[in-house]
């Protein structure tokens, strides 16, 4: 297990994503990248549907705004601790976050 800066273990055994919880990392594989992008879009969609700015959401979820931005961009793999913080901040079940897919809404429709 990887220890936290305060000497405690976070229990998920992965380290170094920059949010201070000692969990998560970046991943290069295409399958993981695709999942991370989809997950990030789900996090962003949930945040936007709640009417929260990035900074408001970060504060509410107890994570750094820059780290939340990287999660939304699919640039980092959040650890379990971070996933739970985000779910609690958004008041959703943690297991529902990975499946919360959002679809882009068209800004205008064309008549044919």
N, C-alpha and C positions, 0 to 999 in steps of 0.2 A: 504494500500500500504506500501511496505517496503522502507525505505529511504536509500539513498546512504551515503557513508562516508562523502561526501561533503554537506550533508543535503538536497540534491534534491531527488526527487522520480524518479525512472526509468520508472514507469508506468505499469510494468507488474505484480506487486503484489506478486512476489515470491522472496525469498532472499537466499543469501549465497552460491554461487558456487565457490567463490575464485578468480574470474577474476577481481574483483573490480567494476563490473557494478551493483552489488546489485541484480542480478537475477540468477535464476536457483537453482537446488538442486540435491541431489542424490535420486534415487527411487528404492525400492526393488522389485516391482511387476514384474512377469515374462514377461507379455506383454510389459511393459515399457522397461524392460531390452532388450528384443528382438528388439524393435524399436530403442533404443539408440545404440545398436551394429550396426544395419543396417545404421543408420544415421552417426555414427562415421566412418564406412567403406566408406560411400559416401564422407564424408569430406576428409578423407585420400586419397581416389582415385582421387578426384578433385585436391588436393594439389600435389600429385605425377604426375598427368597428366600435371600440369603446370610447373613441373620441380623444385618445391620448396622444400627446406629442412624444417623441422619443425620450426626452428628458423626464417628462411626467411618468412615463412607463418605467423607466430605469429606476426612478426614485421609489415608485410603488412596488417594484419587484426586488429592490435592494441589490441591484447590479449596476455597474458603471454604464453610462450611456454609450460610450464607444464600444464596449463589449456587446451590448444589446444590438447596436448597429451592425457589428460583424456577424452576429447570429442571424439577423434578418437578411443579411447579404449572402448567407451560406458560406461565409469565409472561415468559420470556426465550428468545432463540434462541442456543444455545451455539455458539461458533466451533469450527472443526475441531480446534484445539489442545485445547480443553476436552473435545470428544467423545473424542479419543484418550486424554486423562488418565482420563476416566471408564471407558472400556473397559479400560485397563491396570489401573486400581484394582480393577475387578470381574473381571479375568482373563478377558475375553471378546474376541472379534474386534470391532474398531470397526465394521465393516460390519454386524454382527448387531444392534447396539443399536437402530437405528430400527425394526427388524422384531420386536423382542421385545415383543409385545403381551400384556398380562395380562388375565384376566377375573376379575370379582368372584365369589367363592364365596359361595353362600347360607349364612347362619348357621344357619338352621333349615329343615327341610322339612316341609310339611304333607301329611298323608295325606288322600286323598279317596276 
